[in-house]
Amino acid sequence: MIDLYYWPTPNGRKISIMLEECGLEYRTVAVNINAGEQFHAEFLRHSPNNRIPAIFDHDNGMSVFEGGAILVYLAEKSGQFLASDPVARIDVLQWLFWQAGGLGPMAGQLSHFVSYTRDPVPYARDRYAKEYDRLLAVMDVRLRDREFLAGEYSIADIAAFPWVMPYRRLGNDLGRFRNLRIWFDKIKSRPAVQRGVDVGKDWLRDVDVSETARSVMFNQDSATVFRAADGQQPHVGEDR
Ligand SMILES: N[C@@H](CCC(=O)N[C@@H](CS)C(=O)NCC(=O)O)C(=O)O
């Protein structure tokens, strides 16, 4: 049995999709990142970076944080979606790292400047919109002569998909990306992907978009980490 520490966001969905795909037994533990639950001591024991997702595997008492590492862990545990042949394996891992170091962070920053900033920052928004567009084109070119990023459907596709999903909100129409569109529709139609995407969707109805939530999410620095490590909750709504 695996506990999935989760909130319904793109990074969370990488893992809910993977768990649905590989059929391992799991249950979700909600970590409401708008309410500061990412700083709770119990969660920090599994995820020292105070970010979802994280997992705890009851079979061996192991915790794993960081989406990419969790995907590798689950692929190895289930023997699925990560080739064992060394060459094919590196092919998957390079696209997984590409997602974790490029597509995810860039789309995440774009999301911030599109949906969460109080004061528009055109330079930042344009910078990340262009980078998101560039990264989508990299995928599109890669998919010209293969069905999936590393040939076979793998954890690289599972990692990238949730960051392509919000393309409309992020101001892209995928209009120039014919191959990416085919890839996207194919993955979207998988029943396990649909189940994974739906995990926790009802929780968003009550999402707190108050000043407190903004302060918890967008006012973190070293003091926040040290306070949480000492078992105190982050300052909310205060200037430091
Ligand atoms: N590199 C991490 C990123 C995880 C991440 O940024 N998670 C976000 C949700 S999508 C989060 O927990 N945010 C909480 C916060 O900003 O306080 C991964 O891929 O797992």
The ligand as a MOL file (V3000), in Angstrom:
LIG
                    3D

  0  0  0     0  0            999 V3000
M  V30 BEGIN CTAB
M  V30 COUNTS 20 19 0 0 0
M  V30 BEGIN ATOM
M  V30 1 N 10.0370 19.6710 -8.5400 0
M  V30 2 C 8.8490 19.3030 -7.8300 0
M  V30 3 C 7.8730 20.4500 -7.8710 0
M  V30 4 C 6.7140 20.2240 -6.9370 0
M  V30 5 C 5.8350 21.4740 -6.8090 0
M  V30 6 O 6.2260 22.5870 -7.1890 0
M  V30 7 N 4.6560 21.2850 -6.2190 0
M  V30 8 C 3.7430 22.3920 -5.9930 0
M  V30 9 C 2.3550 22.0570 -6.5000 0
M  V30 10 S 2.3400 21.8560 -8.2600 0
M  V30 11 C 3.6170 22.6670 -4.5030 0
M  V30 12 O 3.6480 21.7620 -3.7000 0
M  V30 13 N 3.4930 23.9270 -4.1040 0
M  V30 14 C 3.3470 24.3040 -2.7400 0
M  V30 15 C 3.8900 25.6730 -2.4470 0
M  V30 16 O 4.2590 26.3880 -3.3980 0
M  V30 17 O 3.9480 26.0250 -1.2900 0
M  V30 18 C 8.2460 18.0240 -8.4100 0
M  V30 19 O 8.3300 17.8230 -9.6280 0
M  V30 20 O 7.7140 17.2030 -7.6430 0
M  V30 END ATOM
M  V30 BEGIN BOND
M  V30 1 1 1 2
M  V30 2 1 2 3
M  V30 3 1 2 18
M  V30 4 1 3 4
M  V30 5 1 4 5
M  V30 6 2 5 6
M  V30 7 1 5 7
M  V30 8 1 7 8
M  V30 9 1 8 9
M  V30 10 1 8 11
M  V30 11 1 9 10
M  V30 12 2 11 12
M  V30 13 1 11 13
M  V30 14 1 13 14
M  V30 15 1 14 15
M  V30 16 2 15 16
M  V30 17 1 15 17
M  V30 18 2 18 19
M  V30 19 1 18 20
M  V30 END BOND
M  V30 END CTAB
M  END
